[in-house]
Amino acid sequence: MVQNGWTTSSPQYTAWNEAYFQPQLIQIQNNHPAWWTQFGASGSTTTAADLAAKTRPLRTLQTWEVLPQHSDFETQQTTLWRNALQLTDNAAGQIYALKAGGGSATEQALVMQSLQENLQALASQDPTFAAMLAGYSFADWEDIVTLEADEMQANQAAGYPAQVGTQGTA
């Protein structure tokens, strides 16, 4: 928007919002009712900034502010978190590919099962990390994976690369 000189009152933005953003938001609402209940159904605006603020708690682990950006500050737990986040990004990519290629719900369930097994394997490596990981239900991880897969699909439909997540931090 900013690069094109659009504001929220410009005709270009209004057309884009009606033709693209609102249908994507409705699709997320329909595909992820728990997410919508938590973040979208509050009756407030649905601007990108508002939604980003509301989903921040779910995605904080994927930002610069949580994982150290210099190896001097790495711990076993931060390394395990990096691996967990990479697993979720990989699972999102697999779900996206399955949806784009006509994969079945069974295949998608296998991806999620594999993710759960891999997260459990990471948890078995360190009790502190296991305790931190236990703070999230697997349904939360599944929601993040399916949300990221949907974002990939939306990016692709908008002509952008189908990628999300922590690029370059693996």
NUDREN-600407 format. One record per residue (C-alpha): residue in one letter; x, y, z. Coordinates in steps of 0.5 Angstrom, whole numbers, plus 500, padded with zeros to 3 digits. Layout:
REM residues N
AXYZ
...
This chain:
REM residues 170
M500500500
V505505502
Q510503496
N504505492
G502511495
W495508497
T491510504
T486506507
S481512504
S484511497
P480508491
Q485503490
Y486500497
T478500497
A478496491
W484491494
N480491500
E474488498
A476484492
Y482481496
F483482503
Q476481506
P475474502
Q482472505
L479474512
I473470511
Q476464509
I481464515
Q475465519
N471459516
N478455516
H480457523
P474458527
A478458534
W483463531
W477467529
T474467536
Q480469539
F483474535
G477476529
A471476533
S472482538
G468487533
S474491532
T477493525
T480488521
T486492518
A492489517
A496492523
D490491528
L490483526
A498483526
A497486534
K492481535
T496475533
R502477536
P502472542
L501466537
R507469533
T512472538
L517466538
Q518467530
T520474531
W527478532
E525479539
V525472542
L531468539
P538471539
Q541473533
H548472535
S551465537
D554468544
F547468546
E545461544
T543456549
Q540449548
Q533452549
T534457544
T537452539
L531447540
W526453539
R529454532
N528447530
A521447533
L520453529
Q523450523
L519444523
T512448523
D515452517
N516446514
A510443516
A506449513
G510448507
Q508441506
I500443508
Y500448502
A503444497
L498438499
K492444498
A495446492
G496439489
G490436491
G492432497
S487429501
A485431509
T489424511
E495426508
Q495433511
A493429518
L500425517
V504432516
M501434523
Q502427526
S509428524
L510435526
Q507432533
E512427533
N518431532
L516436537
Q516431542
A523428540
L525435541
A522436548
S525429550
Q532432549
D531438554
P527438560
T527446561
F525446553
A520440554
A516445560
M516451555
L513447550
A508444554
G505451555
Y502450548
S497445546
F498442540
A492445537
D496452538
W501449533
E496446528
D493453528
I500456527
V501451521
T495451518
L495459518
E501459515
A499455510
D493459508
E498465508
M502462503
Q496460499
A494468499
N501470498
Q501466492
A494468489
A497475490
G503474486
Y508474491
P513468493
A509463497
Q513464504
V512465511
G516464517
T523465520
Q527466513
G534465514
T534463521
A535456521
